[in-house]
C-alpha cells in the first residue's frame, strides 16, 4: 500500500512504452486504412478532424496527420492525451479543438458516442491463421462442440479467413462480428449484442454450456467477457506468443471478490460517484439513476470528476466509504486493491442498494443495461417504513444496518441561512456547510494575479527529481 502513495520516481523515469501494437514500418497506409479514413472525412464534408491515438501508436501520429491533410484538405488535430481511457472516444478533447469528427485509432471498447461522428480504425495486426487453427483443434478435439469465436478488434479483419478454415470441420461454430455504434432497432430474437459484438446465439441453442474461444491477448476485454458470460468455459489464442490455452482464471473467485465489494457497498454510508467518462452515451442518465438510488437507500453521495482515478487522488476523500465508477464496459472493472477505499461498478451498487435486484449469476459491466428500457433494468420497489423493515446484519462488521428504501432523502447537514456576496455585482448566494467543507479541502490551482506579480529574471532551478535533487544537502548558490 505504501508504494501506491509515495515512490522515488525511478519507475516513472525508466518506464518504456510498449510497442506490441505498433504499426509495421513499411505499410502505414494499410495499417491505418488511409483510404477508408479519407473517404469518411470527404464524405462527411468535415473541415476539422481530431485524430486520437493510444500511447503505443503516437510515434506515427505526425505522419498519419500529414498524409490525411494532403488527402482530404481538412485540418487534422492529434489528441496526444486522453481524459479517461484510450479505448473510449475522447469527445471532450476533440471539442476543445473544435473538431467536427473523430478518427479513433487502436483498440476500442466500441461504446456509442453522444455527439461527434466517429470512425474506428483498429490497426490491422497480423495473425498466423495456420497456428490459430491448430490451436483451436487442440483445444476442441470434439468436432460437434458448440463454440462462439470472439476476437480483439485488432484481429477482426482476419476473422473471415479463420471462419473459412474452421467452419467445414465444426458445424456448430459461430463467429461474432464487430459492430461500431448502436445498430438501429432492437436485436432480433436469439441474437446477442454486447461489447460491440454481435452473433446469433439461437443457432447454438442458447449460450448455456456453450464454449467461448477468444483471439487476442489477456486484458480487460477478455476479463469483461468472462465475467459477463461466466457460465461458459473460455479458451484463448494469443497471436503474439502463438499459444492457445484454456483460461484458468477462476471466474468464481473473481466473482466472490466482486460480491465482497457488494457487501462493502451495503455497509457504506458515504459514496463517491466517480465520473469516468464524458463521451459514452447514457452516462448522464446513469449518474442521475445512481444519485436517486443512493438517496432512497439513505446514503450520502458526492459526485467527483477527477479524470483517470489513481490511489493518490482518491485518498484525498477520506470521508468516502466506497466509490462507484461510471465508465465504459472495459474500464469499469478497476482493480482497487491498491486504493484506500474500494471501487465498485454501477451493477454492484445496485445489488447493494436495490432490494428488488437479486443475484442470478448474470453479471453486467455495461451501465446502459441498468437504465429504464434496457435488458437488465429493475424498478425500485416502494418505500418501506423503518418499523416494518426486515433487520439486516453486515457480513463484514456484524453490525445491524438499514436494508430498505426510504421516502426521505439521505441524512444531510442542516441547511444554512447564511448569505454571502458572490461577486462584484452584489449577487447573493446561500452558503452550504457541506459545500464549504469540501471547498476548503480542494486544490483550486494557481491564480494568475495579472499585473500584481513583479517580473523577475529567470534563473536555473534544481535538477533531478523532488525526492533526490542533484544538489541535495548543498547550499543553493
Secondary structure, DSSP 8 states (H G I E B T S, - for coil): -HHHH---SHHHHH-----TT---TT-HHHHTTHHHHHHHHHHHT-SEEEEE--GGGGGGHHHHHHHHHHHH--EEEEE-S-SS-TTS--HHHHHHTT-SEEEEES------BSSSEEEEE-------HHHHHHHHHHH---TT--EEEEE-GGGGGGHHHHHHHHTTT-TTEEE-EE--S--SS---TTEEEETTEEEESGGGT-STT-EEEEES-SSHHHHHHHHHTTTS-EEEEETTTTEEEE----HHHHHHHHHHHHHHHHH-SEEEEEE--SSBTTHHHHHHHHHHHHHHTT-EEEEE--SS--HHHHTT-TT-SEEEEE--TTTTS---TTSSS-EEEHHHHHHHH-TT----S-----GGGGSTTSTT---------GGGS--EE-TTT--EE--S--SS----------EEE-STT--EEE--HHHHHHHHHS-------TTTS----------EETTEETTTTS---
